Amino acid sequence: MKLTRLVPAVLAVALTAAGCSLESTDAAPAGTVKVVIGYQSKTINTVTAGTLLKAQGYLERRLQQLTDAGGAKYQVEWQDYDTGAPITAQMVAEKIDIGSMGDYPLLINGSRTQANERARTELVSITGYNPKGALNMVVVPNDSPARSLTELAGQKISASVGSAGHGTLVQALSRAGIDPAKGVEVLNQQPQVGATALESHQVSALSQFVAWPGLLVHQDKAKLLYDGAELNVPTFHGVVARRAYASEHPEVLQAFLAAQLDATEFLNENPFEAADLVAKSSGLPQEVVYLYNGPGGTSFDTTIKSSLIAAFKGNVNYLESIGDFAELDIDAFVQDGPLREAYAGRGDYDTDLTSVANPSKVTGTDPICAVPVSDPALAGEIWIDGADKPQPAANPDCLLRAVQAAKADGKTVRAVYTPDAELGTRWFADKSIWLRDGDRYLPFTTQAAADRHRTAHPGATPVAYDQAVSEIRG
């Protein structure tokens, strides 16, 4: 499949390199191989190729093993950015060798780098994905009267043009019958600028990628209006490498991919500890990091699945809607050969490739309901302050009972996580919209989702979270 046009406006944003922090720009000593990694510390679905990878030193250890075996010396330079666009600009300038970003920025990266053989990149792995698209969301101020996306018609919306959050907005508005180009006014802003604009009511909504929606909701600065999972289209983050650099130093790319597998394995096996490390390194609250990096959140799986590439190709229409793009052969851009090589001795790549199950899910025995946690679509967690890790809850009713019991014992509840009853999106229980439907309590990420349920089940009635906690019975 070929992409046939290139966007100067989007790349102009990249060239500002907004939000960049460089740890070092020194040239490597003679005889030392330097690798420059571009990452996004606050885009926490790239942590296995960025924040967590860096915090654990996996790449440096892998490279040191090469040195100890008689190879060259290596120097790693980490460069932190707020979005993928400046990483692409640096790769075009041949100043970043390996970078990670979301799906829409990855397309722009592939398109923008193709003109220069030295800058040309390839997609070599996935960091994390959501099969329905829940990594991108639209939030509004807490006092907004809007109950659904259609009520944003004619309003100002903040988004980072060319980002995954903007791509989701364009698709969602189109499905809602609103012309993304004329039906709303999109302000092209960096995430933190948009967050300030939302808080000061300069815009009616903000559409962004993780972790911004969860962060703003957690901070009580916004409420969720639109869950990207409504699109039911996979969204993901991945890793690109400059082909020229990988050809000259294939051992470095292999070390990086092996290190990414190390980080992925660690996160899936130790999600709570991993969230703590990422929180400390990124400055994000651990409660927010664990929302996405915890069990039932993002699927951290490095394999490049056909469903993701199909969605990737489907994003081309969005790119063409915002400007001119250079030709990109997507099938040639996607290369899983190096990852397959790095997988050797660590598992069966093709088996993992076809798996659609989240590698990390809530497990164990629910201590309140005294039953095994068996259904990921219902399982949640309660994080009690001072506990070694969150405790599992088999279903929403058991979760509410656990919160009730903790409060009765005078314990502080730091966070409670539950999957949305309609779409399965992991969300904060106290920020969810709750309904009482017969003898069940059902959480929803958005008011629109709860309204859809009530339309299909007229007997369901709204109930506030605190009320649900106080009235739940065993």
C-alpha positions in Angstrom: 0.0 0.0 0.0 1.4 3.4 -0.9 0.9 6.8 0.8 1.0 9.5 -1.8 1.5 12.9 -0.3 3.8 15.0 2.6 2.6 17.6 5.3 4.8 20.6 5.8 2.5 22.0 8.5 2.8 19.0 10.7 6.5 18.8 10.3 6.9 22.5 11.1 5.7 21.6 14.6 8.4 18.9 14.7 11.1 21.3 13.7 10.5 23.4 16.8 11.5 20.3 18.8 9.1 21.5 21.5 9.4 19.7 24.8 12.8 18.2 24.1 15.3 17.5 26.8 18.7 16.2 25.8 20.9 14.3 28.2 24.0 14.7 26.1 25.0 16.0 22.7 28.7 15.2 23.0 30.4 13.2 20.3 31.4 9.7 21.2 35.1 9.2 21.9 37.2 7.6 19.1 36.5 3.9 18.8 33.2 4.2 20.6 29.9 3.5 18.8 27.2 6.0 19.7 23.5 5.3 19.6 20.9 8.1 20.1 17.5 7.0 21.4 14.4 9.3 21.1 11.6 8.5 23.5 8.6 10.1 25.3 8.8 9.8 29.0 5.2 10.8 29.5 3.8 8.7 26.7 3.6 5.6 28.9 2.7 3.1 26.2 6.3 3.5 24.9 7.9 2.8 28.2 9.3 -0.6 27.2 11.3 1.3 24.5 11.9 4.4 26.6 11.3 5.3 30.2 11.3 1.8 31.8 14.0 0.5 29.4 16.2 3.5 30.4 15.4 3.2 34.2 16.4 -0.5 34.3 19.5 0.0 32.2 18.6 -3.0 30.0 20.1 -1.5 26.8 23.4 -0.5 28.4 23.8 -4.0 29.9 23.2 -5.6 26.6 25.7 -3.4 24.9 28.2 -4.0 27.7 27.9 -7.7 27.1 29.0 -7.1 23.5 32.0 -5.1 24.7 33.0 -7.7 27.3 32.9 -10.3 24.5 35.5 -8.4 22.6 33.3 -5.9 20.7 33.4 -2.2 20.5 32.6 0.2 23.3 29.2 1.8 23.1 27.7 5.1 24.3 23.9 5.6 24.7 22.3 9.0 24.5 18.7 9.4 25.6 16.6 12.3 24.3 13.2 12.9 25.8 10.3 14.6 23.9 6.6 15.3 24.5 5.4 14.0 21.1 6.6 11.9 18.2 7.0 14.9 15.8 10.3 16.2 17.0 11.7 12.7 17.1 10.9 12.4 13.4 12.6 15.8 12.7 15.7 14.6 14.5 15.7 11.3 12.5 15.3 13.3 9.3 18.5 15.2 10.4 20.2 11.8 11.1 20.6 12.8 14.8 18.4 10.1 16.3 19.0 6.4 15.4 16.1 4.7 17.1 12.8 6.2 18.3 9.3 5.3 19.6 6.0 7.0 19.0 2.3 6.4 18.2 0.7 5.0 15.1 -0.1 8.2 13.3 3.3 9.8 14.0 4.9 6.5 12.8 3.2 7.0 9.4 4.5 10.5 9.2 7.9 9.3 10.3 8.0 6.7 7.5 6.8 9.2 5.0 9.1 12.0 6.0 12.3 10.0 6.2 12.0 8.2 2.8 13.6 11.0 0.7 17.0 10.5 2.3 18.5 7.1 2.3 20.6 7.9 5.4 17.5 9.0 7.3 15.1 6.3 6.0 13.4 4.4 8.8 11.6 1.1 9.3 9.1 0.0 11.8 10.8 -2.8 13.8 8.6 -3.5 16.8 5.5 -2.6 18.8 5.7 -1.3 22.3 2.0 -1.4 23.4 -1.4 -1.5 21.8 -5.2 -1.5 22.5 -7.3 -3.7 20.2 -10.2 -1.2 20.3 -8.4 2.2 20.3 -8.7 3.1 24.0 -5.3 4.7 24.1 -6.7 8.0 22.8 -9.5 9.9 24.4 -11.4 13.2 24.5 -11.9 15.1 27.8 -13.9 18.2 28.7 -13.9 20.5 31.7 -15.8 19.1 34.7 -18.5 21.7 34.3 -19.1 21.0 30.6 -22.7 20.1 29.8 -21.7 17.9 26.9 -22.8 14.3 27.2 -21.5 13.1 23.8 -19.1 14.1 21.0 -21.8 15.5 18.8 -22.3 18.4 21.3 -18.8 19.7 20.5 -19.9 20.9 17.0 -18.8 24.5 16.5 -16.5 24.4 19.5 -12.7 24.8 19.9 -10.8 21.5 20.6 -7.1 21.2 21.5 -5.1 18.5 19.8 -1.6 17.9 18.6 -2.0 17.8 14.8 -0.4 14.7 13.4 -0.6 12.8 16.8 -2.6 9.7 17.6 -4.9 11.8 19.7 -5.7 14.0 16.7 -6.2 11.1 14.4 -8.7 9.6 16.8 -10.6 12.9 17.0 -10.8 13.1 13.2 -12.2 9.6 12.9 -14.6 10.1 15.8 -16.0 13.4 14.5 -16.5 11.9 11.1 -18.4 9.0 12.5 -20.5 11.4 14.5 -21.4 13.3 11.4 -19.2 16.3 12.1 -16.8 17.6 9.4 -13.4 17.5 11.2 -12.2 20.4 9.1 -15.2 22.7 9.3 -17.5 21.4 12.0 -15.0 22.3 14.9 -12.0 24.5 15.3 -8.9 22.4 16.2 -6.1 24.3 17.9 -2.8 22.6 17.2 -1.2 22.5 20.7 1.4 20.4 22.6 -0.4 18.3 25.3 0.6 20.4 28.3 -0.4 23.6 26.5 -3.8 22.0 25.6 -4.2 20.9 29.2 -3.8 24.5 30.4 -6.2 25.7 27.7 -8.8 23.2 28.8 -8.4 24.1 32.5 -8.8 27.9 31.7 -11.8 27.2 29.4 -10.0 28.5 26.3 -11.1 25.3 24.6 -14.2 23.1 25.1 -12.3 19.8 24.8 -8.9 18.2 24.5 -8.1 15.1 22.4 -4.9 13.4 23.3 -3.0 10.2 23.7 -2.0 8.5 27.0 -1.3 9.4 29.6 -2.9 12.9 29.3 -6.6 12.0 29.5 -6.1 9.8 32.6 -3.8 12.4 34.2 -6.3 15.2 33.8 -9.2 13.1 35.1 -7.1 11.8 38.0 -6.2 15.4 38.9 -9.9 16.4 38.8 -9.2 18.8 36.0 -11.4 17.1 33.5 -13.9 14.4 32.8 -14.0 11.8 30.0 -16.3 12.6 27.1 -15.2 10.1 24.5 -13.5 6.8 24.8 -11.4 6.0 21.7 -12.5 2.3 22.1 -15.8 3.4 20.6 -14.0 3.4 17.2 -13.2 -0.3 17.7 -10.0 0.2 15.6 -6.6 -0.9 17.1 -4.2 1.9 18.1 -0.6 1.3 19.0 2.9 2.6 19.6 6.0 1.3 18.0 9.7 1.6 17.4 11.4 2.9 14.3 15.1 2.6 13.4 17.1 4.4 10.8 17.9 1.7 8.2 21.4 3.1 7.5 22.4 3.0 11.2 21.0 -0.5 11.6 22.9 -1.7 8.6 26.2 -0.2 9.9 25.5 -1.4 13.5 23.1 -4.4 13.4 24.4 -5.6 16.8 23.1 -2.3 18.3 19.6 -2.8 16.9 19.6 -6.4 18.1 20.7 -5.3 21.6 17.9 -2.7 21.6 15.3 -5.2 20.6 16.6 -7.7 23.2 16.5 -5.0 25.8 13.0 -4.1 24.8 12.0 -7.7 25.3 13.6 -7.6 28.7 11.6 -4.5 29.6 8.4 -6.0 28.2 8.8 -9.2 30.2 9.5 -7.3 33.4 6.5 -5.0 33.0 4.1 -7.9 32.3 5.4 -9.9 35.2 5.8 -7.0 37.7 3.3 -4.3 36.6 3.1 -2.6 39.9 6.8 -2.3 40.4 7.2 -1.2 36.8 4.6 1.5 37.3 6.5 2.8 40.3 9.8 3.0 38.3 8.0 4.8 35.4 6.3 7.2 37.8 9.6 8.1 39.4 11.3 8.6 36.0 8.5 10.5 34.3 7.1 12.6 37.1 3.6 11.1 36.5 1.5 9.9 39.4 1.9 6.2 39.9 -1.9 5.9 40.0 -2.1 7.2 36.5 0.8 5.1 35.2 -0.7 1.9 36.7 -4.0 2.7 35.1 -2.4 2.1 31.7 0.6 -0.1 32.5 -1.3 -2.3 35.0 -3.0 -5.6 34.2 -5.9 -5.2 31.8 -4.6 -1.9 30.5 -2.3 -1.6 27.5 -1.3 -4.8 25.8 2.5 -4.8 25.9 3.4 -7.1 23.1 6.3 -6.5 20.7 5.0 -8.5 17.8 3.9 -6.7 14.7 0.4 -8.1 14.3 -1.6 -8.1 11.0 -4.5 -6.4 12.7 -2.3 -3.5 13.8 -0.9 -3.1 10.3 -4.4 -3.2 8.8 -5.4 -0.3 11.1 -2.1 1.4 10.2 -3.0 1.4 6.5 -6.5 2.6 7.4 -5.0 5.7 8.9 -3.7 6.9 5.6 -7.0 8.7 4.8 -6.5 10.8 8.0 -3.0 11.8 6.9 -4.2 12.7 3.5 -6.9 14.9 5.1 -4.3 17.1 6.8 -1.8 17.7 4.0 0.5 16.4 1.3 2.5 13.2 2.0 5.5 11.7 0.2 5.0 8.2 -1.1 5.4 5.4 1.5 5.3 1.7 0.8 3.8 0.6 4.1 4.5 -3.1 3.5 8.2 -2.3 2.9 8.3 0.1 5.9 7.2 -2.7 8.3 10.1 -5.1 9.0 9.9 -7.7 11.7 13.0 -9.6 10.6 15.2 -8.0 13.3 12.6 -8.7 16.0 12.3 -12.3 15.0 16.0 -12.6 15.3 16.0 -11.0 18.8 13.2 -13.4 19.8 15.4 -16.5 19.2 15.5 -18.6 22.4 12.9 -16.4 24.1 9.7 -18.0 22.8 7.8 -18.6 19.6 7.3 -15.4 17.6 4.6 -16.7 15.4 2.6 -18.0 18.4 2.8 -14.6 20.1 2.1 -12.9 16.8 -1.4 -14.6 16.5 -2.3 -14.1 20.2 -4.8 -11.3 20.9 -4.9 -11.9 24.7 -3.5 -9.1 26.9 -0.2 -10.6 28.3 -1.0 -9.0 31.6 -4.3 -9.5 33.4 -5.7 -9.4 36.9 -5.3 -12.7 38.6 -5.5 -14.3 42.0 -8.3 -14.8 44.5 -10.7 -12.0 45.4 -10.2 -11.7 49.3 -13.6 -10.1 49.7 -15.8 -12.4 47.7 -13.5 -15.4 48.2 -13.6 -16.5 44.6 -10.9 -16.8 41.9 -10.6 -13.9 39.5 -11.4 -15.5 36.2 -13.0 -13.0 33.8 -10.8 -10.2 32.5 -13.9 -8.3 31.3 -15.1 -8.0 34.9 -11.9 -8.0 37.0 -10.7 -4.9 38.7 -8.2 -3.9 41.4 -8.2 -1.8 44.6 -5.0 -0.1 45.7 -5.0 0.4 49.5 -2.3 2.8 50.7 0.5 0.9 52.4 -0.2 -2.4 50.7 2.5 -4.2 48.8 0.3 -4.3 45.7 -3.3 -3.8 44.7 -5.7 -6.5 45.6 -7.9 -8.2 42.9 -11.6 -8.0 42.6 -13.6 -10.6 40.6 -16.3 -8.2 39.4 -17.7 -4.6 40.0 -19.8 -5.7 42.9 -16.9 -7.3 44.7 -14.9 -4.2 43.9 -17.4 -1.9 45.6 -17.6 -4.3 48.6 -13.8 -4.1 48.8 -13.8 -0.3 48.9 -16.6 -0.4 51.5 -14.6 -2.7 53.7 -11.4 -0.7 53.4 -13.2 2.5 54.4 -14.9 0.8 57.3 -11.5 -0.3 58.5 -10.2 3.3 58.3 -7.8 2.5 55.4 -6.9 5.0 52.7 -7.8 3.9 49.2 -5.3 5.4 46.7 -6.9 4.1 43.5 -9.6 1.7 42.2 -9.6 0.3 38.7 -12.4 -1.3 36.8 -13.1 -2.2 33.2 -15.9 -0.4 31.4 -19.0 -2.7 31.2 -19.5 -2.0 27.5 -16.0 -1.5 25.9 -13.7 -3.1 28.5 -11.5 0.0 28.9 -9.7 0.0 32.2 -10.6 3.2 34.1 -10.7 4.8 37.5 -13.8 3.4 39.3 -14.4 6.7 41.2 -14.4 8.6 37.9 -16.7 6.1 36.1 -20.4 6.6 35.4 -22.2 3.9 37.5 -25.6 2.3 36.9 -27.6 0.0 39.1 -29.2 -2.6 36.8 -31.3 -5.0 38.8 -28.9 -6.5 41.5 -25.8 -5.5 39.5 -23.7 -2.4 39.5 -22.1 -1.5 36.2 -19.3 1.1 35.5 -18.9 3.0 32.3 -16.1 5.3 31.1 -18.4 7.9 29.6 -21.9 9.3 30.0 -22.6 8.3 26.4 -21.8 4.7 27.2 -24.1 4.7 30.2 -26.8 6.4 28.1 -26.6 3.6 25.5 -27.0 1.0 28.2 -30.0 2.7 29.7 -31.6 2.9 26.2 -31.2 -0.9 25.9 -32.1 -1.5 29.5 -34.7 1.1 30.7 -34.7 -0.4 34.2 -31.1 0.7 34.8 -30.8 3.7 37.1 -27.9 6.1 37.7 -26.1 5.9 41.0 -23.1 7.9 42.2 -19.9 6.0 43.0 -19.9 6.9 46.7 -23.6 5.8 46.9 -22.8 2.5 45.2 -20.0 1.9 47.7 -22.2 2.7 50.7 -25.2 0.6 49.7 -23.5 -2.5 48.2 -24.4 -5.6 50.1 -22.8 -9.0 50.1 
